[in-house]
Amino acid sequence: TPPETLEKSPLLCALIDHLGINEVFRVGGAQAIAAAAIGTEKIAKVDKIVGPGNIFVAVAKQLLSGRVGIDSFAGPSEIVVVFDESADPAMVAADILAQAEHDANAAAIGITDSEEMAGKVKDEVAKQIADLPRKEIIERALAQYGGILTVPSKGFALRFADAIAPEHCELLTNDAENDAKQIRNAGAIFVGPYAPEAFGDYNAGPNHVLPTAGSARWASALSVHDFVRQVSIIRGSRELLEANKDAAIKVARAEELEAHARSVEARFK
C-alpha cells in the first residue's frame, strides 16, 4: 500500500490487524509492482499481482505479465452514462462528477439522443462542480477525457457504449432493464436511477476491481477465481484406456506426433 495510506486511515490499520495480515509493505506505484514481480532484499517475489492502480501501475502490471500472473488491466477509472429524456439531469451530472473525481486521468462520458438533455446535464455539471473538494482534479479529468455526446438514437447510444467497453456503464433510460441486455462489454452495468456507480463502489455486492481501457471485452471483475488455480487430475484403468486408445492413437498420428501414439500403444504390448 502507498506509504501515506496507513497514516491517513486508522480504519485500514484496524482491518489489517483484524484480518491477521502479518506482512504490509509501505510502497506503491510502478516500483511496487516491479518489486513484487521480481523480488528485492526485503520484498519476496510473488506469483500473482491483483488490484487496481493509476496508469503507471496498470502498465507495469501489463509489462510484467508472464513473469507473474495478473488479474486484468485495471487502470484509471471510466464511466459511460447512457441517458434519455426520462433521466434527471442533476443525477446524470452527479454520476459523471463522481467518476471524474477519482483521478485526473479518469474518463467520464455521457451519451444521449436528446440535445436538450445534453445541455441540461452540461449546465448541472458546471453547477455541481463549484463546491466539490476535488474540483481541480475533476476539471482536469473532464478536460482530458470527459464529454457529453449527442447521437441519433438510443440504440446508437447503447451500441456506442458497448463498443467503448467501459469499466462502468450506467443506464438512466426509460427502459433500462431491457437496455441492459444490449450491453455485452462492460466491467459492470448499473441499471436504473437507484443503482448509482458509487453504490457499486462500496456495498452493492459484486467486487469493484474492474477491467478498464477496453479490456472488458475479454476480462471480468476480480473474484475468488483470481485467487485459486484449477489443476486437472487424470486417472484411468486398463479397461478405460483400452476402450479409448484407438481414438487417441488416430489423433496423434493425424497430428504427426508418432511418439504420442506409441506411448499409448506401449500400455498394451
Number of C-alpha atoms within 10 A of each C-alpha: 12 11 11 11 14 15 9 10 10 11 10 13 13 12 11 14 11 9 8 9 9 7 8 10 11 12 15 16 16 18 13 19 22 17 18 18 24 16 14 11 7 8 15 12 15 15 12 17 19 17 17 22 20 19 19 15 23 23 17 20 30 17 12 16 16 11 13 17 17 19 24 26 26 29 24 23 26 28 30 30 28 26 27 24 16 11 18 16 21 16 16 27 24 17 21 27 26 17 23 29 25 18 18 20 23 25 26 28 24 25 23 26 20 18 15 12 21 23 14 16 22 17 14 17 20 12 12 14 18 10 8 12 10 15 16 12 17 26 17 17 22 21 13 14 15 23 17 21 15 19 15 11 12 19 14 15 22 24 15 16 26 20 15 19 27 30 29 27 28 28 28 28 23 15 13 18 14 11 18 18 10 14 19 16 24 29 26 26 24 20 20 19 16 9 15 21 23 12 12 17 13 11 10 13 9 13 16 21 23 27 30 27 18 19 20 25 18 12 18 20 21 21 14 8 10 15 11 8 7 6 6 6 5 5 7 8 8 9 9 10 15 14 10 10 16 14 10 15 20 13 13 17 14 11 11 11 12 13 12 15 21 13 11 17 15 8 11 10 5
